[in-house]
Amino acid sequence: AQSVTQPDIHITVSEGASLELRCNYSYGATPYLFWYVQSPGQGLQLLLKYFSGDTLVQGIKGFEAEFKRSQSSFNLRKPSVHWSDAAEYFCAVASISGGYQKVTFGIGTKLQVIP
Amino acid sequence: EAQVTQNPRYLITVTGKKLTVTCSQNMNHEYMSWYRQDPGLGLRQIYYSMNVEVTDKGDVPEGYKVSRKEKRNFPLILESPSPNQTSLYFCASSPDQGQGTPGYGYTFGSGTRLTVV
């Protein structure tokens, strides 16, 4: 069974500092990997996704993520965090099982940005 | 604007009183799904639908029903709500994933916060 682990439930960074949110997945084959962001009171918005090709993927809002097969990781990064990045971030893995897609989400990492 | 619309945004109800949360998408997506979000548990799938009249259970289907009579609509029905169904609910849609390509990702609605007292 596939699974996603986000080891950091809560992270605080200073505005302008760099950010890395960790995500580890468990899946037998090459997975489809996603990062979503949820701003307070909003639904989830897709930041970026990966299936194949370049292991460094660029997303919206200046985010990027790197797929490392050897570490089963798909960490999200941003060089300089803005106050508006304060939100909850979810990593997800998708696969096809029994003819239908199965998407598993991590429990989320809540990002606080301080001045 | 491409979107998934859920209604209502907030709902307080009493135990046992049937309710329906509506979900509609305007992107002609084949796949639709309902999730509930609870603190410390992330998002858990309740039901999903691959197409009109095709629905199946997710990870936590107990106490819920769905229907897919039209492609754009996917209502979530709680026939006899209980307090343990107090949660934040999200509807999501995605292009056809039936042939082994789940790589598009979801478009989510804004959520429905349900409180059952």
Interface residues (C-beta under 8 A of the other chain):
Chain A: Y32 F34 Y36 G41 Q42 G43 L44 Q45 L46 K49 F51 F90 A94 S95 I96 G99 Y100 Q101 K102 V103 F105 G106 I107 G108
Chain B: V4 Y31 S33 Y35 G40 L41 G42 L43 Q45 Y48 M50 D56 F90 A92 S94 Q97 G98 G100 T101 P102 G103 Y104 G105 Y106 T107 F108 G109 S110 G111
